[in-house]
């Protein structure tokens, strides 16, 4: 199993990274929705809502994968 500089296996790090970025983007999209709503652009606000939902689903899927890995030898601190 390959390990990155974090001391955790690459797959776990990758999932945490994707989850973080999806959640962070979801937070930012809330402002984008408000901006589009304030501009009277419901079509664009709806687009941002859809993107936010997709990122939320992506974060949830990462969470499920991380739960699966946490109970296996495929995840966790690297053993020297």
CNS distance restraints for C-alpha pairs under 8 A (distance, minus, plus):
assign (resid   1 and name CA) (resid   9 and name CA) 6.71 0.50 0.50
assign (resid   1 and name CA) (resid  74 and name CA) 7.91 0.50 0.50
assign (resid   2 and name CA) (resid   9 and name CA) 5.89 0.50 0.50
assign (resid   2 and name CA) (resid  10 and name CA) 6.18 0.50 0.50
assign (resid   3 and name CA) (resid   7 and name CA) 6.08 0.50 0.50
assign (resid   3 and name CA) (resid   8 and name CA) 5.69 0.50 0.50
assign (resid   3 and name CA) (resid   9 and name CA) 4.35 0.50 0.50
assign (resid   3 and name CA) (resid  10 and name CA) 5.39 0.50 0.50
assign (resid   3 and name CA) (resid  78 and name CA) 6.56 0.50 0.50
assign (resid   4 and name CA) (resid   8 and name CA) 6.36 0.50 0.50
assign (resid   4 and name CA) (resid   9 and name CA) 6.29 0.50 0.50
assign (resid   4 and name CA) (resid  10 and name CA) 5.68 0.50 0.50
assign (resid   6 and name CA) (resid  13 and name CA) 7.82 0.50 0.50
assign (resid   7 and name CA) (resid  77 and name CA) 5.65 0.50 0.50
assign (resid   7 and name CA) (resid  78 and name CA) 5.33 0.50 0.50
assign (resid   8 and name CA) (resid  12 and name CA) 6.75 0.50 0.50
assign (resid   8 and name CA) (resid  13 and name CA) 6.48 0.50 0.50
assign (resid   8 and name CA) (resid  75 and name CA) 7.20 0.50 0.50
assign (resid   8 and name CA) (resid  76 and name CA) 5.69 0.50 0.50
assign (resid   8 and name CA) (resid  77 and name CA) 4.69 0.50 0.50
assign (resid   8 and name CA) (resid  78 and name CA) 5.34 0.50 0.50
assign (resid   9 and name CA) (resid  13 and name CA) 6.42 0.50 0.50
assign (resid   9 and name CA) (resid  74 and name CA) 7.75 0.50 0.50
assign (resid   9 and name CA) (resid  75 and name CA) 6.17 0.50 0.50
assign (resid   9 and name CA) (resid  76 and name CA) 6.76 0.50 0.50
assign (resid   9 and name CA) (resid  77 and name CA) 7.07 0.50 0.50
assign (resid   9 and name CA) (resid  78 and name CA) 6.42 0.50 0.50
assign (resid  10 and name CA) (resid  14 and name CA) 5.93 0.50 0.50
assign (resid  11 and name CA) (resid  15 and name CA) 6.16 0.50 0.50
assign (resid  11 and name CA) (resid  75 and name CA) 7.86 0.50 0.50
assign (resid  12 and name CA) (resid  16 and name CA) 6.16 0.50 0.50
assign (resid  12 and name CA) (resid  66 and name CA) 6.83 0.50 0.50
assign (resid  12 and name CA) (resid  69 and name CA) 7.74 0.50 0.50
assign (resid  12 and name CA) (resid  75 and name CA) 6.24 0.50 0.50
assign (resid  12 and name CA) (resid  76 and name CA) 7.61 0.50 0.50
assign (resid  13 and name CA) (resid  17 and name CA) 6.03 0.50 0.50
assign (resid  14 and name CA) (resid  18 and name CA) 6.18 0.50 0.50
assign (resid  15 and name CA) (resid  19 and name CA) 6.01 0.50 0.50
assign (resid  15 and name CA) (resid  62 and name CA) 5.61 0.50 0.50
assign (resid  15 and name CA) (resid  65 and name CA) 7.74 0.50 0.50
assign (resid  15 and name CA) (resid  66 and name CA) 7.09 0.50 0.50
assign (resid  16 and name CA) (resid  20 and name CA) 6.00 0.50 0.50
assign (resid  16 and name CA) (resid  62 and name CA) 7.19 0.50 0.50
assign (resid  16 and name CA) (resid  66 and name CA) 7.88 0.50 0.50
assign (resid  17 and name CA) (resid  21 and name CA) 6.19 0.50 0.50
assign (resid  18 and name CA) (resid  22 and name CA) 6.02 0.50 0.50
assign (resid  18 and name CA) (resid  58 and name CA) 8.00 0.50 0.50
assign (resid  18 and name CA) (resid  59 and name CA) 7.20 0.50 0.50
assign (resid  18 and name CA) (resid  62 and name CA) 7.31 0.50 0.50
assign (resid  19 and name CA) (resid  23 and name CA) 6.15 0.50 0.50
assign (resid  19 and name CA) (resid  58 and name CA) 7.02 0.50 0.50
assign (resid  19 and name CA) (resid  59 and name CA) 4.51 0.50 0.50
assign (resid  19 and name CA) (resid  60 and name CA) 7.73 0.50 0.50
assign (resid  19 and name CA) (resid  62 and name CA) 5.76 0.50 0.50
assign (resid  19 and name CA) (resid  63 and name CA) 7.29 0.50 0.50
assign (resid  20 and name CA) (resid  24 and name CA) 6.01 0.50 0.50
assign (resid  20 and name CA) (resid  59 and name CA) 7.50 0.50 0.50
assign (resid  21 and name CA) (resid  25 and name CA) 5.93 0.50 0.50
assign (resid  22 and name CA) (resid  26 and name CA) 6.08 0.50 0.50
assign (resid  22 and name CA) (resid  55 and name CA) 4.94 0.50 0.50
assign (resid  22 and name CA) (resid  56 and name CA) 6.66 0.50 0.50
assign (resid  22 and name CA) (resid  58 and name CA) 6.68 0.50 0.50
assign (resid  22 and name CA) (resid  59 and name CA) 5.71 0.50 0.50
assign (resid  23 and name CA) (resid  27 and name CA) 6.35 0.50 0.50
assign (resid  23 and name CA) (resid  55 and name CA) 6.87 0.50 0.50
assign (resid  23 and name CA) (resid  56 and name CA) 6.67 0.50 0.50
assign (resid  23 and name CA) (resid  59 and name CA) 6.38 0.50 0.50
assign (resid  24 and name CA) (resid  28 and name CA) 6.46 0.50 0.50
assign (resid  25 and name CA) (resid  29 and name CA) 6.05 0.50 0.50
assign (resid  25 and name CA) (resid  52 and name CA) 7.55 0.50 0.50
assign (resid  25 and name CA) (resid  55 and name CA) 7.39 0.50 0.50
assign (resid  26 and name CA) (resid  30 and name CA) 6.71 0.50 0.50
assign (resid  26 and name CA) (resid  52 and name CA) 5.05 0.50 0.50
assign (resid  26 and name CA) (resid  53 and name CA) 7.89 0.50 0.50
assign (resid  26 and name CA) (resid  55 and name CA) 6.25 0.50 0.50
assign (resid  26 and name CA) (resid  56 and name CA) 6.78 0.50 0.50
assign (resid  27 and name CA) (resid  31 and name CA) 7.65 0.50 0.50
assign (resid  28 and name CA) (resid  32 and name CA) 6.79 0.50 0.50
assign (resid  29 and name CA) (resid  33 and name CA) 6.13 0.50 0.50
assign (resid  29 and name CA) (resid  48 and name CA) 6.28 0.50 0.50
assign (resid  29 and name CA) (resid  49 and name CA) 7.49 0.50 0.50
assign (resid  29 and name CA) (resid  51 and name CA) 7.94 0.50 0.50
assign (resid  29 and name CA) (resid  52 and name CA) 6.18 0.50 0.50
assign (resid  30 and name CA) (resid  34 and name CA) 6.42 0.50 0.50
assign (resid  30 and name CA) (resid  49 and name CA) 7.91 0.50 0.50
assign (resid  30 and name CA) (resid  52 and name CA) 7.85 0.50 0.50
assign (resid  31 and name CA) (resid  35 and name CA) 6.12 0.50 0.50
assign (resid  32 and name CA) (resid  36 and name CA) 6.17 0.50 0.50
assign (resid  32 and name CA) (resid  45 and name CA) 7.31 0.50 0.50
assign (resid  32 and name CA) (resid  48 and name CA) 6.72 0.50 0.50
assign (resid  33 and name CA) (resid  37 and name CA) 6.05 0.50 0.50
assign (resid  33 and name CA) (resid  44 and name CA) 7.69 0.50 0.50
assign (resid  33 and name CA) (resid  45 and name CA) 4.68 0.50 0.50
assign (resid  33 and name CA) (resid  46 and name CA) 7.57 0.50 0.50
assign (resid  33 and name CA) (resid  48 and name CA) 5.80 0.50 0.50
assign (resid  33 and name CA) (resid  49 and name CA) 6.67 0.50 0.50
assign (resid  34 and name CA) (resid  38 and name CA) 5.98 0.50 0.50
assign (resid  34 and name CA) (resid  45 and name CA) 7.36 0.50 0.50
assign (resid  35 and name CA) (resid  39 and name CA) 6.19 0.50 0.50
assign (resid  35 and name CA) (resid  45 and name CA) 7.89 0.50 0.50
assign (resid  36 and name CA) (resid  40 and name CA) 6.28 0.50 0.50
assign (resid  36 and name CA) (resid  41 and name CA) 5.12 0.50 0.50
assign (resid  36 and name CA) (resid  42 and name CA) 6.68 0.50 0.50
assign (resid  36 and name CA) (resid  44 and name CA) 5.98 0.50 0.50
assign (resid  36 and name CA) (resid  45 and name CA) 5.00 0.50 0.50
assign (resid  37 and name CA) (resid  41 and name CA) 5.67 0.50 0.50
assign (resid  37 and name CA) (resid  42 and name CA) 5.92 0.50 0.50
assign (resid  37 and name CA) (resid  45 and name CA) 5.87 0.50 0.50
assign (resid  41 and name CA) (resid  45 and name CA) 6.23 0.50 0.50
assign (resid  42 and name CA) (resid  46 and name CA) 5.94 0.50 0.50
assign (resid  43 and name CA) (resid  47 and name CA) 6.30 0.50 0.50
assign (resid  44 and name CA) (resid  48 and name CA) 6.29 0.50 0.50
assign (resid  45 and name CA) (resid  49 and name CA) 6.21 0.50 0.50
assign (resid  46 and name CA) (resid  50 and name CA) 6.18 0.50 0.50
assign (resid  47 and name CA) (resid  51 and name CA) 6.28 0.50 0.50
assign (resid  48 and name CA) (resid  52 and name CA) 6.04 0.50 0.50
assign (resid  49 and name CA) (resid  53 and name CA) 6.18 0.50 0.50
assign (resid  50 and name CA) (resid  54 and name CA) 6.25 0.50 0.50
assign (resid  51 and name CA) (resid  55 and name CA) 6.26 0.50 0.50
assign (resid  52 and name CA) (resid  56 and name CA) 6.15 0.50 0.50
assign (resid  53 and name CA) (resid  57 and name CA) 6.20 0.50 0.50
assign (resid  54 and name CA) (resid  58 and name CA) 6.15 0.50 0.50
assign (resid  55 and name CA) (resid  59 and name CA) 6.12 0.50 0.50
assign (resid  56 and name CA) (resid  60 and name CA) 6.23 0.50 0.50
assign (resid  57 and name CA) (resid  61 and name CA) 6.18 0.50 0.50
assign (resid  58 and name CA) (resid  62 and name CA) 6.31 0.50 0.50
assign (resid  59 and name CA) (resid  63 and name CA) 6.23 0.50 0.50
assign (resid  60 and name CA) (resid  64 and name CA) 6.32 0.50 0.50
assign (resid  61 and name CA) (resid  65 and name CA) 6.30 0.50 0.50
assign (resid  62 and name CA) (resid  66 and name CA) 6.08 0.50 0.50
assign (resid  63 and name CA) (resid  67 and name CA) 6.18 0.50 0.50
assign (resid  64 and name CA) (resid  68 and name CA) 6.32 0.50 0.50
assign (resid  65 and name CA) (resid  69 and name CA) 6.21 0.50 0.50
assign (resid  66 and name CA) (resid  70 and name CA) 5.95 0.50 0.50
assign (resid  67 and name CA) (resid  71 and name CA) 6.98 0.50 0.50
assign (resid  68 and name CA) (resid  72 and name CA) 7.14 0.50 0.50
assign (resid  69 and name CA) (resid  73 and name CA) 7.46 0.50 0.50
assign (resid  69 and name CA) (resid  74 and name CA) 5.89 0.50 0.50
assign (resid  69 and name CA) (resid  75 and name CA) 5.39 0.50 0.50
assign (resid  70 and name CA) (resid  74 and name CA) 7.74 0.50 0.50
assign (resid  70 and name CA) (resid  75 and name CA) 5.82 0.50 0.50
assign (resid  70 and name CA) (resid  76 and name CA) 6.92 0.50 0.50
assign (resid  71 and name CA) (resid  75 and name CA) 7.88 0.50 0.50
